[in-house]
């Protein structure tokens, strides 16, 4: 039963009755305890007095060994009904005489051991010394009956219970009569409250019956009703005025919403126009860039034939680098647009962090050497080798920071790149001795199109997008970037990003080269491309690979050529499809080609200036096998061709043993020279070292050479950045041949 839900009258009765009953119970218990204790003490004192009298009376009998006299003295105890038994003992505690009450039944007294009263179940006993002239001559052991005490206690308890019961009933009756004086006005107040709540009639008033606290409560209740009634009337008036105001405001909001809707549609149209503009700009710029970079690559592939001087070769390299820089600028603008639109793509994978760092270092090292900079990097020992993260974004972040450091650091100065990890956080630090950034501009340096001043752009170039993209990419990975810089002395950029421990992944250090691929001349390739310059560039590039291609200027012509080739003896092996063409675009052309079941096995590779991820994804949904963006990256195109085209298989020479027991002398000398070159290289030249290992392995792997075992250990030392171990292994190889 929950006391909170009991009515007030019942609560008052419970409080009154309970209080009085508990008080009376405590008083009765106290009296009962006192009486029982007093009676018990009285019996003990009587028993002690009787024992003393017996001791005095039997002293002479003990002295003269007169047992009969002592027995007669004990028989006098018949007049004492509360004495159960008495035993007179000599001074050695041997029984002299004993007395047991006749009506005690089978009661057998025992000799007590204590000289003070001790209660044993229904009896109380003690042992009293008998003294004569200060000498103990014997003992008296006496037992008293506690039955009268038990009987009196029970009677007293019954009387107390009766008194408590009668008092409880009287208290209950009185509380029932008197609680009405308190509960009645409270109940009336509760009833009035319920009526007001149900009917919302605030004109109701309570009648005051007394001037006590309840009377004050009723006065306050009536005054509250008066205020509520007044407020209710005012609210009714406000409600009327509010309805009028709502009608007017609704009209205004309707007008405003129409304006906002128009503005929203205009903003969305502007956003679509911006995206379309960026896509068109990307396409229109990448298309001529494709020719610039592609033709530069073609000439560089045949520099021995067409370039007679290092200066001309440098000019050609400059053309290619300028095209790649312009392509990078376009990528930065597109990345910034995607970040602002919240569409930047992230892909988490298990990657070899140490190999990624080595690759980034190698790319930037050549630029640093051109400026005569002291550029090195260090990986802390506890840094993991394999992590889960976004390879592309980490590469973008570090490339931006390192290229900036190289760009803004004068010749003969130092740049240090430090990598460490702690508590599943990677920390990258790029420290340079460059021009530095003033304190007041360090916050703004991460904003779009911001550089230290206009002279920076004139002196060093750039658009001011790199750090803005870097900061947004770092934050998108869940990390942060900080800057410490002193103007004229240099800057330190610190990037922290979270990571998870990754799994070991296979890595390939082999470079992509035309000589790695020998395509069969039987391959049949169709290039659907509307730009004549791009057709010439692709034709020349494929000609260097020994491949013959056919061209179609638009999608409809491309479909016709696919049908023609299907009916000939040499069907197509691969189609390169431009995505933007007049009339029928690349997506529609692909759909129509794959609508014919007999053509679904022909791989189609998109070659487009569209670099947006959603555009590429749309291409994959219609069946595109691979996607290459313009300007074409030759190193990315070759593996794709290798995946889809047939390779040339040279004729087999007559069988001969492939394994010889000893290395030829001239080959062994060449191997030692290659090992010597390796000993002069730094552990930081990781990719160059790996390529050197692969070169030596290619020279000696068809022989039973002990160098193969060394090469496995050397490659392991390179990946672990163990420079001492690397030099020890190389020295061991060179020493073994002395």
C-alpha positions as CSV (number, residue, x, y, z in Angstrom):
1,X,0.0,0.0,0.0
2,X,1.4,3.4,-1.0
3,X,0.9,5.9,1.8
4,X,1.1,8.8,-0.7
5,X,-2.2,7.7,-2.2
6,X,-4.1,7.5,1.1
7,X,-6.7,10.2,1.7
8,X,-5.9,13.0,4.2
9,X,-8.5,11.9,6.8
10,X,-7.0,8.5,6.9
11,X,-3.5,9.9,7.1
12,X,-4.5,12.1,10.0
13,X,-6.1,9.1,11.8
14,X,-3.0,7.1,11.2
15,X,-0.7,9.8,12.5
16,X,-2.8,10.4,15.6
17,X,-3.5,6.8,16.4
18,X,-0.1,5.6,15.5
19,X,1.7,8.3,17.6
20,X,-0.4,7.6,20.8
21,X,-0.3,3.8,20.4
22,X,3.5,3.8,20.0
23,X,3.9,6.1,22.9
24,X,1.7,4.0,25.2
25,X,3.5,0.8,24.0
26,X,6.9,2.3,24.9
27,X,5.6,3.2,28.4
28,X,4.1,-0.2,29.0
29,X,7.3,-2.0,27.8
30,X,9.3,0.2,30.2
31,X,7.0,-0.5,33.2
32,X,6.9,-4.2,32.4
33,X,10.7,-4.4,32.1
34,X,11.1,-2.5,35.4
35,X,8.6,-4.7,37.3
36,X,10.1,-7.9,36.0
37,X,13.6,-6.8,37.0
38,X,12.5,-5.6,40.4
39,X,10.7,-8.9,41.2
40,X,13.7,-10.9,40.1
41,X,16.0,-8.9,42.3
42,X,13.6,-9.4,45.2
43,X,13.7,-13.2,44.8
44,X,17.5,-13.1,44.6
45,X,17.8,-11.0,47.8
46,X,15.3,-13.3,49.7
47,X,17.3,-16.4,48.6
48,X,20.6,-14.8,49.8
49,X,19.0,-13.9,53.2
50,X,17.7,-17.4,53.6
51,X,21.1,-18.9,52.8
52,X,22.7,-16.7,55.4
53,X,20.2,-17.7,58.1
54,X,20.7,-21.4,57.3
55,X,24.5,-20.9,57.5
56,X,24.2,-19.3,60.9
57,X,21.8,-21.9,62.2
58,X,23.8,-24.9,61.0
59,X,27.2,-23.6,62.1
60,X,27.1,-25.4,65.5
61,X,25.9,-28.7,63.8
62,X,28.8,-28.5,61.4
63,X,31.3,-27.9,64.2
64,X,30.0,-30.9,66.2
65,X,29.1,-33.0,63.2
66,X,25.5,-33.1,64.3
67,X,23.7,-34.0,61.1
68,X,20.3,-34.6,62.8
69,X,20.3,-31.0,64.2
70,X,21.2,-29.6,60.8
71,X,18.4,-31.7,59.1
72,X,15.8,-30.4,61.6
73,X,16.9,-26.8,60.8
74,X,16.5,-27.5,57.0
75,X,13.0,-29.0,57.5
76,X,11.9,-25.5,58.7
77,X,12.2,-24.5,55.0
78,X,8.8,-26.2,54.4
79,X,7.3,-22.8,55.4
80,X,9.2,-21.1,52.5
81,X,7.3,-22.1,49.3
82,X,9.8,-20.4,47.1
83,X,12.7,-22.6,48.3
84,X,13.1,-25.7,46.1
85,X,16.2,-27.3,47.8
86,X,19.0,-26.6,50.2
87,X,22.3,-28.6,50.8
88,X,24.7,-28.2,53.7
89,X,28.3,-29.1,52.8
90,X,31.4,-29.5,55.0
91,X,34.5,-27.4,54.3
92,X,35.7,-30.1,51.7
93,X,32.3,-29.6,49.9
94,X,31.1,-33.0,50.9
95,X,27.3,-33.2,51.4
96,X,26.5,-33.0,55.1
97,X,22.7,-32.8,55.0
98,X,20.2,-31.9,52.2
99,X,16.6,-30.7,51.8
100,X,14.3,-31.1,48.8
101,X,10.8,-29.7,48.8
102,X,8.2,-32.5,48.9
103,X,6.2,-31.3,45.9
104,X,9.1,-30.7,43.7
105,X,8.6,-33.9,41.8
106,X,11.7,-35.5,40.3
107,X,13.7,-32.3,40.9
108,X,17.3,-33.2,41.7
109,X,19.3,-30.2,43.0
110,X,22.9,-29.7,42.1
111,X,25.6,-28.0,44.1
112,X,26.0,-24.4,43.0
113,X,29.5,-23.1,42.3
114,X,29.0,-19.3,42.7
115,X,28.5,-17.2,45.8
116,X,26.0,-14.9,44.0
117,X,22.6,-15.7,42.6
118,X,22.6,-17.3,39.1
119,X,19.4,-18.1,37.2
120,X,19.2,-21.7,35.8
121,X,16.1,-22.1,33.6
122,X,13.2,-21.9,36.2
123,X,15.3,-21.7,39.3
124,X,17.9,-19.4,40.9
125,X,20.8,-20.8,42.9
126,X,23.8,-19.7,44.9
127,X,26.6,-21.1,47.2
128,X,27.1,-19.4,50.6
129,X,30.1,-19.9,52.9
130,X,29.5,-20.8,56.5
131,X,32.0,-19.0,58.8
132,X,32.9,-19.4,62.4
133,X,35.4,-17.0,64.0
134,X,36.6,-16.0,60.6
135,X,37.2,-19.6,59.5
136,X,35.2,-21.4,56.8
137,X,33.6,-24.5,58.2
138,X,31.3,-25.3,55.4
139,X,28.9,-24.2,52.6
140,X,25.2,-23.8,52.0
141,X,23.9,-24.4,48.4
142,X,20.3,-23.2,48.0
143,X,17.9,-23.1,45.0
144,X,14.9,-20.8,44.7
145,X,11.8,-21.3,42.5
146,X,11.2,-18.7,39.6
147,X,7.8,-20.1,38.7
148,X,6.0,-17.3,40.7
149,X,8.1,-14.7,38.7
150,X,7.1,-16.3,35.4
151,X,3.4,-16.3,36.4
152,X,3.5,-12.7,37.6
153,X,5.2,-11.6,34.3
154,X,2.6,-13.4,32.2
155,X,-0.2,-11.8,34.2
156,X,1.4,-8.4,33.9
157,X,1.8,-8.8,30.2
158,X,-1.8,-9.7,29.7
159,X,-2.9,-6.6,31.7
160,X,-0.5,-4.4,29.6
161,X,-1.8,-5.8,26.3
162,X,-5.4,-5.1,27.4
163,X,-4.5,-1.5,28.3
164,X,-2.7,-1.0,24.9
165,X,-5.7,-2.4,23.0
166,X,-8.2,-0.3,24.8
167,X,-6.0,2.8,24.4
168,X,-5.7,2.1,20.7
169,X,-9.4,1.9,20.2
170,X,-10.0,5.1,22.2
171,X,-7.3,6.9,20.2
172,X,-8.8,5.7,16.9
173,X,-12.2,6.9,17.9
174,X,-10.9,10.3,19.1
175,X,-8.8,10.8,15.9
176,X,-11.8,9.9,13.8
177,X,-13.8,12.6,15.6
178,X,-11.2,15.3,15.6
179,X,-9.6,14.9,12.1
180,X,-12.7,16.3,10.5
181,X,-11.8,19.8,11.8
182,X,-8.6,19.6,9.6
183,X,-9.6,17.4,6.7
184,X,-13.0,18.8,5.9
185,X,-11.8,22.2,4.6
186,X,-8.9,20.5,2.8
187,X,-11.2,18.1,1.1
188,X,-13.5,20.9,0.1
189,X,-10.6,22.7,-1.3
190,X,-9.6,19.6,-3.3
191,X,-13.1,19.2,-4.6
192,X,-13.2,22.9,-5.7
193,X,-9.9,22.5,-7.5
194,X,-11.2,19.4,-9.3
195,X,-14.3,21.2,-10.4
196,X,-12.3,24.2,-11.6
197,X,-10.0,21.9,-13.5
198,X,-12.8,20.0,-15.2
199,X,-15.2,22.9,-16.0
200,X,-12.6,25.7,-16.2
201,X,-14.9,27.9,-14.2
202,X,-12.7,30.4,-12.5
203,X,-15.6,32.3,-10.9
204,X,-16.0,29.7,-8.2
205,X,-15.0,30.8,-4.7
206,X,-14.3,28.8,-1.4
207,X,-16.1,29.7,1.9
208,X,-13.7,30.5,4.7
209,X,-14.6,28.7,8.0
210,X,-11.6,29.5,10.2
211,X,-8.8,31.9,10.7
212,X,-6.0,29.4,11.0
213,X,-3.5,28.3,8.3
214,X,-6.3,26.6,6.3
215,X,-8.2,29.8,6.4
216,X,-5.1,31.6,5.0
217,X,-4.8,28.9,2.3
218,X,-8.4,29.4,1.3
219,X,-8.0,33.2,1.1
220,X,-4.9,32.7,-1.1
221,X,-6.8,30.2,-3.3
222,X,-9.7,32.6,-3.8
223,X,-7.3,35.4,-4.6
224,X,-5.5,33.2,-7.1
225,X,-8.8,32.3,-8.8
226,X,-9.6,36.0,-9.0
227,X,-6.2,36.7,-10.8
228,X,-6.7,33.7,-13.1
229,X,-10.2,34.8,-14.0
230,X,-8.8,38.3,-14.8
231,X,-5.9,36.8,-16.8
232,X,-8.3,34.5,-18.6
233,X,-10.4,37.4,-19.8
234,X,-7.2,39.2,-20.9
235,X,-6.0,36.1,-22.7
236,X,-9.3,35.9,-24.5
237,X,-8.8,39.5,-25.7
238,X,-5.2,38.7,-26.6
239,X,-6.3,35.6,-28.5
240,X,-8.6,37.7,-30.7
241,X,-5.9,40.2,-31.4
242,X,-3.4,37.4,-32.0
243,X,-5.6,35.8,-34.5
244,X,-5.7,39.0,-36.4
245,X,-1.9,39.4,-36.1
246,X,-1.4,35.7,-37.3
247,X,-3.5,36.4,-40.3
248,X,-1.5,39.5,-41.2
249,X,1.8,37.7,-40.5
250,X,0.8,34.7,-42.5
251,X,0.3,36.9,-45.5
252,X,3.7,38.4,-44.9
253,X,5.3,35.0,-44.4
254,X,3.7,33.7,-47.6
255,X,5.2,36.6,-49.4
256,X,8.6,36.0,-47.7
257,X,8.5,32.3,-48.4
258,X,7.9,32.9,-52.0
259,X,10.9,35.2,-52.1
260,X,13.0,32.7,-50.2
261,X,11.9,29.9,-52.5
262,X,12.9,32.0,-55.5
263,X,16.2,32.9,-53.8
264,X,16.8,29.1,-53.0
265,X,16.1,28.2,-56.6
266,X,18.4,30.9,-57.8
267,X,21.1,29.7,-55.4
268,X,20.7,26.1,-56.5
269,X,20.8,27.2,-60.1
270,X,24.0,29.2,-59.3
271,X,25.5,26.1,-57.6
272,X,24.6,23.9,-60.5
273,X,25.9,26.5,-62.9
274,X,29.1,26.7,-60.8
275,X,29.5,22.9,-60.9
276,X,28.8,22.8,-64.6
277,X,31.2,25.7,-65.2
278,X,33.9,23.8,-63.2
279,X,33.2,20.6,-65.1
280,X,33.3,22.5,-68.5
281,X,36.4,24.4,-67.5
282,X,38.1,21.2,-66.5
283,X,37.1,19.5,-69.7
284,X,38.1,22.5,-71.9
285,X,41.5,23.0,-70.2
286,X,42.3,19.3,-69.9
287,X,41.6,18.6,-73.6
288,X,44.5,20.8,-74.9
289,X,46.6,19.8,-71.9
290,X,46.2,16.2,-72.9
291,X,47.8,17.0,-76.2
292,X,50.6,19.1,-74.6
293,X,51.5,16.5,-72.0
294,X,50.9,13.5,-74.4
295,X,53.1,14.9,-77.2
296,X,55.8,15.8,-74.7
297,X,55.8,12.3,-73.4
298,X,56.0,10.9,-76.9
299,X,59.0,13.0,-77.7
300,X,60.7,12.2,-74.4
301,X,60.1,8.5,-75.1
302,X,62.1,9.0,-78.3
303,X,64.5,11.6,-77.1
304,X,67.5,9.7,-78.5
305,X,66.1,10.1,-82.0
306,X,64.8,13.7,-82.0
307,X,66.7,15.6,-79.3
308,X,70.3,16.4,-80.1
309,X,71.2,18.6,-77.2
310,X,70.5,18.6,-73.4
311,X,69.1,22.1,-73.8
312,X,66.4,20.9,-76.1
313,X,65.6,18.0,-73.8
314,X,65.3,20.5,-70.9
315,X,62.9,22.6,-73.0
316,X,60.8,19.6,-73.6
317,X,60.8,18.6,-70.0
318,X,59.8,22.2,-69.2
319,X,56.8,21.9,-71.5
320,X,55.8,18.6,-69.9
321,X,56.3,20.0,-66.3
322,X,54.3,23.1,-67.2
323,X,51.4,21.0,-68.4
324,X,51.5,18.8,-65.3
325,X,51.6,21.9,-63.1
326,X,48.6,23.4,-64.9
327,X,46.8,20.0,-64.4
328,X,47.6,20.1,-60.7
329,X,46.1,23.6,-60.5
330,X,42.9,22.4,-62.0
331,X,42.8,19.5,-59.6
332,X,43.3,21.9,-56.7
333,X,40.4,24.1,-57.8
334,X,38.2,21.0,-58.3
335,X,39.2,19.6,-54.9
336,X,38.3,22.9,-53.2
337,X,35.0,23.0,-55.0
338,X,34.2,19.4,-53.8
339,X,35.3,20.2,-50.2
340,X,33.0,23.2,-50.1
341,X,30.1,21.1,-51.5
342,X,30.9,18.3,-48.9
343,X,31.6,15.8,-51.7
344,X,35.2,15.1,-51.2
345,X,35.7,11.3,-51.4
346,X,37.6,9.3,-48.8
347,X,38.8,5.7,-49.1
348,X,40.3,3.9,-46.2
349,X,42.7,1.1,-47.0
350,X,45.6,-0.8,-45.5
351,X,48.8,0.9,-46.7
352,X,52.6,0.7,-46.2
353,X,53.2,4.0,-44.5
354,X,57.0,3.8,-44.7
355,X,57.0,3.1,-48.4
356,X,54.5,5.9,-49.0
357,X,56.8,8.3,-47.1
358,X,59.8,7.1,-49.1
359,X,57.9,7.7,-52.4
360,X,56.9,11.3,-51.3
361,X,60.4,12.0,-50.2
362,X,61.9,10.8,-53.6
363,X,59.4,12.9,-55.6
364,X,60.3,16.1,-53.6
365,X,64.0,15.3,-53.3
366,X,64.7,16.1,-57.0
367,X,63.1,19.5,-56.6
368,X,65.1,20.1,-53.4
369,X,68.4,19.2,-55.2
370,X,67.6,21.6,-58.0
371,X,67.5,24.4,-55.4
372,X,70.5,23.0,-53.6
373,X,68.6,22.4,-50.4
374,X,69.6,20.1,-47.5
375,X,66.5,17.9,-47.5
376,X,66.1,14.8,-45.3
377,X,63.5,12.9,-43.4
378,X,63.3,10.7,-40.3
379,X,60.7,8.1,-39.2
380,X,60.5,7.5,-35.4
381,X,61.2,3.9,-34.4
382,X,57.7,3.3,-32.9
383,X,55.9,4.5,-36.1
384,X,53.9,1.6,-37.6
385,X,54.7,0.2,-41.0
386,X,51.1,-0.6,-42.0
387,X,48.1,1.6,-41.2
388,X,44.5,2.0,-42.2
389,X,43.9,5.4,-43.7
390,X,43.3,7.3,-46.9
391,X,46.4,7.0,-49.0
392,X,45.4,9.7,-51.5
393,X,44.6,12.3,-48.9
394,X,47.8,11.7,-46.8
395,X,49.8,11.9,-50.1
396,X,48.0,15.2,-51.0
397,X,48.6,16.7,-47.5
398,X,52.3,15.9,-47.4
399,X,52.9,16.8,-51.0
400,X,51.4,20.2,-50.5
401,X,53.4,20.9,-47.3
402,X,56.7,19.7,-48.7
403,X,56.3,21.5,-52.1
404,X,55.5,24.7,-50.1
405,X,58.6,24.2,-47.9
406,X,60.8,23.7,-51.0
407,X,59.2,26.6,-52.8
408,X,59.7,29.1,-50.0
409,X,63.1,28.0,-48.7
410,X,66.2,29.7,-50.2
411,X,69.2,27.7,-51.6
412,X,71.7,26.2,-49.2
413,X,69.0,26.1,-46.4
414,X,67.6,23.0,-44.6
415,X,64.2,21.2,-44.7
416,X,63.5,18.4,-42.3
417,X,60.5,16.0,-42.6
418,X,59.8,14.1,-39.3
419,X,57.2,11.3,-38.8
420,X,56.2,9.8,-35.5
421,X,53.2,8.2,-33.8
422,X,51.6,8.1,-30.3
423,X,48.3,6.6,-29.0
424,X,47.0,5.8,-32.5
425,X,47.8,9.3,-33.8
426,X,50.3,10.0,-36.6
427,X,52.2,13.3,-36.4
428,X,53.9,14.8,-39.4
429,X,56.3,17.7,-39.0
430,X,57.6,19.7,-41.9
431,X,60.4,22.2,-40.7
432,X,62.0,24.6,-43.1
433,X,64.3,27.7,-43.0
434,X,62.2,29.6,-45.5
435,X,60.8,33.1,-45.5
436,X,58.5,32.5,-42.6
437,X,55.0,33.9,-42.0
438,X,54.2,37.0,-39.9
439,X,52.3,36.4,-36.6
440,X,49.3,38.4,-37.8
441,X,48.9,36.4,-41.0
442,X,49.3,32.9,-39.7
443,X,45.5,32.3,-39.2
444,X,44.6,33.7,-42.7
445,X,47.3,31.6,-44.4
446,X,44.8,28.6,-44.4
447,X,42.1,30.5,-46.2
448,X,41.5,30.1,-50.0
449,X,43.5,32.3,-52.4
450,X,45.6,33.8,-49.5
451,X,49.4,34.2,-49.5
452,X,51.6,36.3,-47.3
453,X,51.5,39.3,-49.7
454,X,51.2,40.0,-53.4
455,X,55.0,39.8,-53.9
456,X,54.9,36.2,-52.8
457,X,52.8,35.3,-55.9
458,X,55.2,37.2,-58.1
459,X,58.3,35.7,-56.6
460,X,57.2,32.1,-56.0
461,X,54.0,31.6,-58.0
462,X,51.0,29.6,-56.8
463,X,47.3,30.4,-56.1
464,X,47.1,30.1,-52.4
465,X,44.9,27.0,-52.6
466,X,47.4,24.4,-51.3
467,X,47.2,25.1,-47.5
468,X,43.4,25.7,-47.7
469,X,42.9,22.3,-49.3
470,X,45.4,20.7,-46.9
471,X,43.6,22.1,-43.8
472,X,40.2,20.9,-45.0
473,X,41.6,17.4,-45.9
474,X,43.3,17.1,-42.5
475,X,40.1,18.0,-40.7
476,X,38.0,15.7,-42.9
477,X,40.3,12.8,-41.7
478,X,39.5,13.8,-38.1
479,X,42.9,15.5,-37.5
480,X,44.3,19.0,-37.0
481,X,47.1,21.2,-38.4
482,X,49.2,23.7,-36.5
483,X,51.7,26.3,-37.6
484,X,54.7,27.8,-35.8
485,X,56.6,30.4,-37.8
486,X,59.0,33.2,-37.3
487,X,59.3,35.7,-40.2
488,X,62.6,35.5,-41.9
489,X,63.7,32.3,-40.0
490,X,61.3,29.6,-41.2
491,X,58.1,27.6,-40.4
492,X,57.1,24.3,-38.9
493,X,53.8,22.7,-39.9
494,X,52.5,20.0,-37.6
495,X,49.8,17.6,-38.8
496,X,48.1,15.1,-36.5
497,X,45.6,12.5,-37.9
498,X,44.2,9.4,-36.3
499,X,44.9,5.9,-37.7
500,X,44.2,2.2,-37.1
501,X,46.8,-0.5,-37.2
502,X,46.8,-2.0,-40.7
503,X,47.6,-5.4,-42.2
504,X,50.7,-6.2,-44.2
505,X,50.1,-5.5,-47.9
506,X,52.3,-6.4,-50.8
507,X,54.1,-3.5,-52.4
508,X,55.6,-3.1,-55.8
509,X,58.6,-1.0,-56.4
510,X,59.0,-1.6,-60.1
511,X,58.6,1.4,-62.3
512,X,56.3,1.5,-65.3
513,X,58.2,1.6,-68.5
514,X,57.5,0.9,-72.2
515,X,60.0,-1.8,-72.2
516,X,58.0,-3.7,-69.6
517,X,55.3,-4.3,-72.1
518,X,55.5,-6.2,-75.4
519,X,52.0,-6.0,-77.0
520,X,50.9,-8.3,-79.7
521,X,50.5,-6.7,-83.1
522,X,47.2,-8.7,-83.5
523,X,45.5,-6.4,-81.0
524,X,42.6,-4.3,-82.5
525,X,41.9,-1.0,-80.8
526,X,39.2,1.5,-81.5
527,X,39.6,5.1,-80.2
528,X,36.3,7.2,-80.2
529,X,37.6,10.7,-79.9
530,X,36.3,13.9,-81.6
531,X,39.5,16.1,-81.1
532,X,41.9,15.6,-84.0
533,X,45.0,16.7,-82.0
534,X,44.2,14.1,-79.4
535,X,43.7,11.5,-82.1
536,X,47.2,12.3,-83.4
537,X,48.7,12.1,-79.9
538,X,47.1,8.8,-79.1
539,X,48.0,7.4,-82.5
540,X,51.7,8.4,-82.0
541,X,51.8,7.0,-78.5
542,X,50.3,3.7,-79.4
543,X,52.6,3.5,-82.4
544,X,55.5,3.6,-80.1
545,X,54.0,0.6,-78.3
546,X,53.6,-1.3,-81.6
547,X,49.8,-1.0,-81.6
548,X,47.6,0.0,-84.5
549,X,44.4,1.9,-83.8
550,X,41.3,3.0,-85.6
551,X,39.6,6.3,-84.9
552,X,35.9,7.4,-84.8
553,X,35.1,11.1,-84.7
554,X,31.8,10.6,-82.8
555,X,29.7,8.1,-81.0
556,X,27.6,7.1,-84.0
557,X,30.7,6.4,-86.1
558,X,32.1,4.4,-83.2
559,X,29.1,2.1,-83.1
560,X,29.3,1.6,-86.9
561,X,33.0,0.6,-86.6
562,X,32.2,-1.8,-83.8
563,X,29.6,-3.5,-86.0
564,X,32.0,-3.6,-89.0
565,X,34.8,-5.1,-86.9
566,X,32.4,-7.7,-85.5
567,X,31.7,-9.1,-88.9
568,X,35.4,-9.2,-89.9
569,X,38.0,-11.8,-89.0
570,X,39.7,-9.5,-86.4
571,X,37.1,-8.2,-83.9
572,X,38.0,-5.5,-81.5
573,X,40.0,-6.1,-78.3
574,X,39.6,-2.7,-76.7
575,X,37.7,0.6,-77.1
576,X,39.0,3.9,-75.7
577,X,35.9,6.2,-75.3
578,X,35.9,10.0,-74.9
579,X,33.0,11.0,-72.7
580,X,32.3,14.5,-74.2
581,X,31.5,14.4,-78.0
582,X,29.0,16.2,-80.2
583,X,25.7,14.5,-80.7
584,X,26.0,11.2,-78.8
585,X,28.3,11.4,-75.7
586,X,30.4,8.6,-74.4
587,X,27.9,7.3,-71.9
588,X,25.2,7.0,-74.4
589,X,27.5,5.4,-76.9
590,X,28.7,2.8,-74.3
591,X,25.1,1.9,-73.5
592,X,24.2,1.4,-77.1
593,X,27.3,-0.8,-77.7
594,X,26.6,-3.0,-74.6
595,X,22.9,-3.2,-75.6
596,X,24.1,-5.8,-78.1
597,X,24.9,-9.0,-76.2
598,X,27.7,-10.0,-78.6
599,X,29.7,-6.8,-77.6
600,X,29.5,-7.1,-73.8
601,X,32.9,-8.8,-73.6
602,X,34.7,-5.9,-75.3
603,X,36.3,-3.8,-72.5
604,X,35.7,0.0,-72.8
605,X,38.1,2.4,-71.1
606,X,36.9,6.0,-70.6
607,X,39.4,8.7,-71.6
608,X,37.9,11.9,-70.4
609,X,38.7,15.4,-69.0
610,X,35.9,14.9,-66.5
611,X,37.7,14.5,-63.1
612,X,34.7,14.6,-60.8
613,X,34.1,11.4,-58.8
614,X,30.4,11.2,-59.5
615,X,31.1,11.5,-63.2
616,X,33.5,8.6,-63.0
617,X,31.0,6.6,-60.9
618,X,28.3,7.2,-63.5
619,X,30.6,5.8,-66.2
620,X,31.3,2.6,-64.1
621,X,27.5,2.1,-63.7
622,X,27.0,1.7,-67.5
623,X,29.8,-0.8,-67.8
624,X,33.1,1.2,-68.3
625,X,36.0,-1.1,-67.3
626,X,38.6,1.6,-66.4
627,X,38.8,5.4,-66.3
628,X,41.7,7.6,-67.4
629,X,41.6,11.3,-66.9
630,X,43.1,13.9,-69.3
631,X,45.9,14.8,-69.5
632,X,46.7,11.1,-69.9
633,X,49.2,9.8,-67.3
634,X,51.4,7.5,-69.3
635,X,52.4,5.4,-66.2
636,X,48.7,4.9,-65.4
637,X,47.7,4.1,-68.9
638,X,50.3,1.3,-69.5
639,X,49.0,-1.1,-66.8
640,X,45.5,-0.6,-68.0
641,X,46.5,-1.6,-71.6
642,X,48.5,-4.5,-70.1
643,X,45.3,-5.7,-68.4
644,X,43.1,-5.7,-71.5
645,X,45.4,-6.4,-74.4
646,X,47.3,-9.5,-75.5
647,X,51.0,-9.6,-74.8
648,X,53.6,-10.7,-77.4
649,X,55.0,-14.1,-76.7
650,X,58.5,-14.5,-78.2
651,X,59.4,-17.8,-79.8
652,X,61.0,-20.4,-77.6
653,X,64.7,-21.0,-78.1
654,X,66.0,-24.5,-78.0
655,X,65.8,-25.9,-74.6
656,X,68.9,-25.4,-72.5
657,X,69.7,-25.5,-68.8
658,X,68.4,-22.4,-67.0
659,X,70.5,-22.9,-63.9
660,X,74.3,-22.8,-63.9
661,X,76.4,-23.8,-61.0
662,X,78.8,-20.8,-61.1
663,X,78.6,-17.1,-62.0
664,X,80.6,-16.1,-65.0
665,X,83.6,-14.0,-64.0
666,X,82.5,-10.9,-65.9
667,X,79.0,-11.1,-64.4
668,X,80.4,-11.5,-60.8
669,X,82.5,-8.4,-61.3
670,X,79.4,-6.5,-62.5
671,X,77.5,-7.7,-59.5
672,X,80.2,-6.4,-57.2
673,X,80.1,-3.1,-58.9
674,X,76.4,-2.9,-58.3
675,X,76.8,-3.8,-54.6
676,X,79.5,-1.1,-54.4
677,X,77.0,1.5,-55.8
678,X,74.5,0.4,-53.2
679,X,77.0,0.9,-50.4
680,X,77.3,4.5,-51.4
681,X,73.5,5.1,-51.3
682,X,71.7,6.4,-48.2
683,X,69.0,4.4,-46.4
684,X,66.7,7.4,-47.2
685,X,67.0,6.6,-50.9
686,X,64.5,3.8,-50.3
687,X,63.0,3.4,-53.8
688,X,66.4,3.7,-55.5
689,X,67.8,1.0,-53.2
690,X,64.8,-1.3,-53.9
691,X,65.3,-0.8,-57.6
692,X,69.0,-1.6,-57.2
693,X,68.1,-4.8,-55.3
694,X,65.7,-5.9,-58.1
695,X,68.4,-5.1,-60.7
696,X,71.0,-7.3,-59.0
697,X,68.4,-10.0,-58.5
698,X,67.5,-10.0,-62.2
699,X,71.2,-10.4,-63.1
700,X,71.9,-13.4,-60.9
701,X,68.6,-15.2,-60.3
702,X,69.1,-17.9,-63.0
703,X,72.3,-19.0,-61.2
704,X,72.8,-20.8,-58.0
705,X,74.2,-17.6,-56.4
706,X,74.6,-17.0,-52.7
707,X,73.8,-13.4,-53.4
708,X,70.1,-14.2,-53.6
709,X,69.9,-14.9,-49.8
710,X,71.8,-11.6,-49.1
711,X,69.3,-9.7,-51.4
712,X,66.4,-10.9,-49.3
713,X,68.0,-9.7,-46.1
714,X,69.0,-6.5,-47.7
715,X,65.5,-5.7,-48.9
716,X,64.2,-6.4,-45.3
717,X,66.8,-4.0,-43.9
718,X,65.7,-1.3,-46.4
719,X,62.0,-1.6,-45.4
720,X,63.0,-1.5,-41.7
721,X,65.1,1.6,-42.3
722,X,68.1,-0.3,-40.7
723,X,71.0,1.6,-42.2
724,X,73.6,-0.2,-40.0
725,X,72.2,-3.6,-40.9
726,X,72.2,-2.7,-44.6
727,X,75.8,-1.5,-44.6
728,X,76.9,-4.6,-42.6
729,X,75.2,-6.9,-45.2
730,X,76.7,-5.1,-48.2
731,X,80.2,-5.1,-46.5
732,X,79.8,-8.9,-45.8
733,X,79.1,-9.4,-49.6
734,X,82.1,-7.3,-50.7
735,X,84.4,-8.9,-48.0
736,X,83.5,-12.4,-49.0
737,X,84.9,-11.8,-52.5
738,X,88.2,-10.3,-51.4
